[in-house]
C-alpha cells in the first residue's frame, strides 16, 4: 500500500511539474516574441535568444551538468535515443500521414461545431523573413518542449508503472488543460488534441525515442500555423442539410489518411521488434 501511494504521488507530482515547466518555457517564447515584434520586428532577435535557451534546456535534460550518477538517469528519462534509418523513416511516414489526416479532421470539426480556434497575430505588417523564422521557431519550441517533457520524462515514467496504452492516455489527459487554455474548453478541440497526443504518444512508445516525435510535432505545428489556422475565420458551419463540396473532400481526407497512418504505425510496430532496430544513442552526452 505504501509503495502504491508513493507511485501515485510521484506520477501526480511529475505530471503537474512537467505541465508547469512546459507552459513556463512556452510563456518565455511568447514574451520574447511579443517584445521582438513590438520593438524591432525587422531583426528577429527573439529567434536566436530562444534557440540558445532551448539548447541549454536540452543539455540540462539530457544529463549535462549533472553528477555522473545522475547524468545517465537523466539521459534515459529524456529518451533522446538514436534510431536506425528504417525505424525513423517509418515513424516519420506514420507521423506525416497522421498530420494529413488531422488537418482534414480539424477542418471538419470546425465546420460541425462552433470552435474558438487559434488567434494568430496579424503578420502582414511585419517583414516576411522575420515572420518565417518566428513561425519555424514557434514550431520547434512546441515540438521540443512537449516531446521532451511529456513524451520523454512523464510518459517514460508512466511506462515503467503501467502498460503503454494506459501511459499514453494519462499523458493525453494531463495535456488537455494546456490545449484548452489557448483554444477553449470545447469538445471538438479536446477531441482533436486527444487524437494528436495519442498519435505522438504511440510514436514515442513504439520507438522508445522522442526524436521522430519532435520532427513530426514541429512539422505539424508549422503546417497548422501556415495552412490551416489562418483560414479558420473564413470557414462556415454546416447546417440545414446544406454542405459544400470541400466539406466532403476533407471528410474523405481525414478517413483515407487515418487508414494509411494506421497501416504505417502497424509497420512501425513490426520494424521496432527487429533486433538491432535501435542504434547506439546519438545524443548521449
C-alpha positions as CSV (number, residue, x, y, z in Angstrom):
1,X,0.0,0.0,0.0
2,X,2.8,2.4,0.9
3,X,4.5,1.6,-2.4
4,X,1.3,2.2,-4.4
5,X,0.7,5.6,-2.7
6,X,4.3,6.6,-3.4
7,X,3.9,5.8,-7.1
8,X,0.7,7.7,-7.3
9,X,2.3,10.7,-5.7
10,X,5.3,10.5,-8.0
11,X,3.1,10.3,-11.1
12,X,0.8,13.2,-10.0
13,X,3.8,15.4,-9.0
14,X,5.7,14.6,-12.2
15,X,2.6,15.4,-14.3
16,X,2.0,18.8,-12.6
17,X,5.7,19.7,-12.8
18,X,6.1,18.9,-16.4
19,X,2.9,20.8,-17.3
20,X,4.0,23.9,-15.4
21,X,7.5,23.8,-16.8
22,X,6.3,23.3,-20.4
23,X,3.9,26.2,-20.1
24,X,6.7,28.3,-18.5
25,X,9.1,27.7,-21.4
26,X,6.4,28.4,-24.0
27,X,5.5,31.5,-22.0
28,X,9.1,32.7,-22.3
29,X,8.9,32.3,-26.0
30,X,5.6,34.2,-26.2
31,X,7.2,37.1,-24.1
32,X,10.2,37.2,-26.4
33,X,8.1,37.1,-29.5
34,X,5.8,40.0,-28.3
35,X,8.9,42.1,-27.2
36,X,10.6,41.4,-30.6
37,X,7.5,42.4,-32.7
38,X,7.0,45.5,-30.5
39,X,10.5,46.9,-30.5
40,X,12.4,45.7,-33.6
41,X,10.4,43.4,-35.9
42,X,12.9,43.8,-38.8
43,X,15.5,41.8,-36.8
44,X,14.2,38.5,-35.3
45,X,16.5,38.5,-32.3
46,X,13.9,36.5,-30.3
47,X,14.5,33.5,-32.5
48,X,18.2,33.4,-31.7
49,X,17.7,34.0,-28.0
50,X,15.1,31.2,-27.8
51,X,17.4,28.9,-29.8
52,X,20.1,29.4,-27.2
53,X,17.6,28.8,-24.3
54,X,16.3,25.6,-26.0
55,X,19.8,24.3,-26.4
56,X,20.6,24.9,-22.8
57,X,17.4,23.3,-21.7
58,X,18.1,20.2,-23.9
59,X,21.7,19.9,-22.5
60,X,20.3,20.0,-19.0
61,X,17.5,17.5,-19.6
62,X,19.9,15.2,-21.4
63,X,22.2,14.9,-18.3
64,X,24.7,17.7,-18.9
65,X,26.0,19.4,-15.8
66,X,24.7,16.7,-13.5
67,X,26.8,14.4,-11.4
68,X,27.9,11.2,-13.1
69,X,25.5,9.1,-11.1
70,X,22.5,11.2,-12.1
71,X,23.5,12.1,-15.6
72,X,22.8,8.6,-17.1
73,X,19.4,8.5,-15.5
74,X,18.6,12.0,-16.9
75,X,19.6,10.9,-20.4
76,X,17.5,7.7,-20.1
77,X,14.4,9.7,-18.9
78,X,14.6,12.1,-21.8
79,X,14.6,9.2,-24.3
80,X,16.5,11.0,-27.0
81,X,17.7,7.7,-28.4
82,X,19.1,7.4,-31.9
83,X,17.2,5.1,-34.3
84,X,18.0,3.1,-37.4
85,X,17.1,4.7,-40.7
86,X,14.3,2.3,-41.3
87,X,12.6,2.9,-37.9
88,X,13.0,6.6,-38.2
89,X,11.6,6.6,-41.8
90,X,8.5,4.6,-40.8
91,X,7.9,6.8,-37.7
92,X,8.2,9.9,-39.9
93,X,5.9,8.5,-42.6
94,X,3.3,7.5,-39.9
95,X,3.5,11.0,-38.5
96,X,3.2,12.8,-41.8
97,X,0.2,10.7,-42.8
98,X,-1.3,11.5,-39.4
99,X,-0.8,15.2,-40.0
100,X,-2.6,14.9,-43.3
101,X,-5.5,13.1,-41.5
102,X,-5.6,15.6,-38.7
103,X,-5.7,18.7,-40.9
104,X,-8.8,17.2,-42.6
105,X,-10.2,16.3,-39.2
106,X,-9.7,19.8,-37.8
107,X,-11.5,21.4,-40.8
108,X,-14.4,19.0,-40.5
109,X,-14.8,19.6,-36.8
110,X,-14.5,23.4,-37.3
111,X,-17.5,23.2,-39.7
112,X,-19.6,20.9,-37.5
113,X,-19.4,22.9,-34.3
114,X,-18.5,26.5,-33.2
115,X,-14.9,26.4,-32.1
116,X,-12.8,29.4,-30.9
117,X,-9.8,28.2,-32.8
118,X,-6.3,29.8,-32.7
119,X,-6.0,33.5,-32.8
120,X,-2.8,34.3,-34.6
121,X,-1.2,37.8,-34.8
122,X,-1.6,39.8,-38.0
123,X,1.8,39.1,-39.5
124,X,1.1,41.0,-42.7
125,X,2.7,44.2,-41.4
126,X,6.0,42.5,-40.5
127,X,8.9,41.5,-42.7
128,X,8.3,38.1,-44.3
129,X,11.7,36.7,-43.3
130,X,11.1,37.6,-39.7
131,X,7.7,36.0,-39.7
132,X,9.0,32.9,-41.4
133,X,11.8,32.5,-38.8
134,X,9.4,33.1,-35.9
135,X,6.9,30.6,-37.1
136,X,9.6,28.0,-37.5
137,X,10.9,28.7,-34.0
138,X,7.4,28.6,-32.6
139,X,7.0,25.1,-34.1
140,X,10.4,23.9,-32.8
141,X,9.6,25.3,-29.3
142,X,6.3,23.4,-29.2
143,X,7.9,20.2,-30.5
144,X,10.9,20.1,-28.3
145,X,9.3,21.2,-25.0
146,X,6.2,19.0,-25.2
147,X,8.0,15.9,-26.5
148,X,10.9,16.2,-24.0
149,X,8.6,16.9,-21.1
150,X,5.5,14.8,-21.7
151,X,6.6,12.0,-24.1
152,X,10.1,11.8,-22.6
153,X,10.2,12.3,-18.9
154,X,6.5,11.9,-18.0
155,X,5.4,9.1,-20.4
156,X,8.7,7.2,-19.8
157,X,7.9,7.3,-16.1
158,X,4.4,6.0,-16.6
159,X,5.5,3.2,-18.9
160,X,7.6,1.8,-16.0
161,X,4.4,1.6,-13.9
162,X,1.6,0.8,-16.3
163,X,1.3,-0.5,-19.8
164,X,2.0,1.7,-22.8
165,X,-1.6,2.3,-23.8
166,X,-2.6,3.5,-20.3
167,X,0.5,5.7,-20.1
168,X,-0.4,7.4,-23.5
169,X,-3.9,8.0,-22.3
170,X,-2.8,9.5,-19.0
171,X,-0.4,11.8,-20.7
172,X,-3.1,12.9,-23.2
173,X,-5.5,13.7,-20.4
174,X,-2.9,15.7,-18.4
175,X,-2.1,17.8,-21.5
176,X,-5.7,18.6,-22.2
177,X,-5.9,21.6,-19.9
178,X,-2.8,23.2,-21.6
179,X,-4.5,22.8,-25.0
180,X,-7.8,24.2,-23.7
181,X,-6.1,27.3,-22.2
182,X,-5.3,28.6,-25.7
183,X,-8.3,27.3,-27.7
184,X,-11.2,26.9,-25.2
185,X,-12.8,24.1,-23.3
186,X,-15.0,22.9,-26.1
187,X,-15.4,19.2,-27.1
188,X,-14.1,19.5,-30.8
189,X,-10.8,21.0,-29.6
190,X,-10.4,18.4,-26.8
191,X,-11.2,15.5,-29.1
192,X,-8.8,16.8,-31.8
193,X,-5.9,17.2,-29.4
194,X,-6.6,13.8,-27.8
195,X,-6.0,12.3,-31.2
196,X,-2.9,14.3,-31.7
197,X,-1.4,13.3,-28.3
198,X,-2.3,9.7,-28.7
199,X,-0.5,9.7,-32.1
200,X,2.6,11.2,-30.7
201,X,2.5,9.1,-27.6
202,X,2.2,5.9,-29.7
203,X,5.2,7.0,-31.7
204,X,7.3,7.5,-28.6
205,X,6.1,4.2,-27.1
206,X,6.9,2.2,-30.2
207,X,10.3,3.7,-30.9
208,X,11.3,4.4,-27.3
209,X,12.6,7.7,-28.6
210,X,11.3,11.3,-28.8
211,X,13.4,12.2,-31.8
212,X,10.9,11.3,-34.5
213,X,8.1,12.9,-32.4
214,X,9.9,16.2,-32.2
215,X,10.3,16.3,-36.0
216,X,6.6,15.3,-36.6
217,X,5.3,17.7,-33.9
218,X,7.2,20.6,-35.3
219,X,6.1,19.9,-38.9
220,X,2.5,19.6,-37.7
221,X,2.6,22.9,-35.9
222,X,4.2,24.7,-38.9
223,X,1.5,23.2,-41.2
224,X,-1.3,24.4,-39.0
225,X,0.4,27.8,-38.4
226,X,0.7,28.5,-42.2
227,X,-2.1,26.5,-43.9
228,X,-4.9,25.7,-41.5
229,X,-5.4,28.1,-38.7
230,X,-5.1,31.3,-40.8
231,X,-8.2,30.1,-42.8
232,X,-10.4,29.2,-39.8
233,X,-12.1,32.6,-39.7
234,X,-13.4,32.0,-43.3
235,X,-14.9,28.6,-42.6
236,X,-18.7,28.3,-42.3
237,X,-20.7,26.0,-40.2
238,X,-22.6,23.3,-42.0
239,X,-26.4,23.3,-41.3
240,X,-29.9,22.7,-42.6
241,X,-28.6,19.8,-44.7
242,X,-26.5,22.1,-46.9
243,X,-22.8,21.3,-47.1
244,X,-20.1,22.4,-49.6
245,X,-18.1,20.0,-51.7
246,X,-14.9,20.9,-49.8
247,X,-16.5,19.6,-46.6
248,X,-16.9,16.1,-48.0
249,X,-13.4,16.3,-49.5
250,X,-11.9,17.0,-46.1
251,X,-14.0,14.2,-44.6
252,X,-12.5,11.8,-47.2
253,X,-9.1,13.2,-46.5
254,X,-9.4,12.5,-42.7
255,X,-10.7,8.9,-43.3
256,X,-8.2,7.9,-46.0
257,X,-5.1,9.3,-44.4
258,X,-6.2,7.9,-41.0
259,X,-6.3,4.4,-42.6
260,X,-2.9,4.9,-44.2
261,X,-1.4,6.2,-40.9
262,X,-2.7,3.1,-39.0
263,X,-1.0,0.9,-41.6
264,X,2.2,2.8,-41.2
265,X,2.0,2.6,-37.4
266,X,1.5,-1.2,-37.6
267,X,4.5,-1.5,-39.8
268,X,6.5,0.7,-37.4
269,X,5.5,-1.6,-34.6
270,X,6.9,-4.6,-36.6
271,X,10.2,-3.0,-37.5
272,X,10.9,-1.9,-33.9
273,X,10.7,-5.5,-32.9
274,X,13.6,-6.4,-35.2
275,X,16.9,-6.9,-33.3
276,X,19.2,-4.0,-33.8
277,X,16.5,-1.6,-35.0
278,X,17.6,0.9,-32.4
279,X,21.1,2.0,-32.8
280,X,23.6,3.3,-30.3
281,X,22.2,6.6,-28.8
282,X,23.4,9.5,-30.9
283,X,22.5,12.3,-28.4
284,X,24.2,10.9,-25.3
285,X,26.3,13.3,-23.5
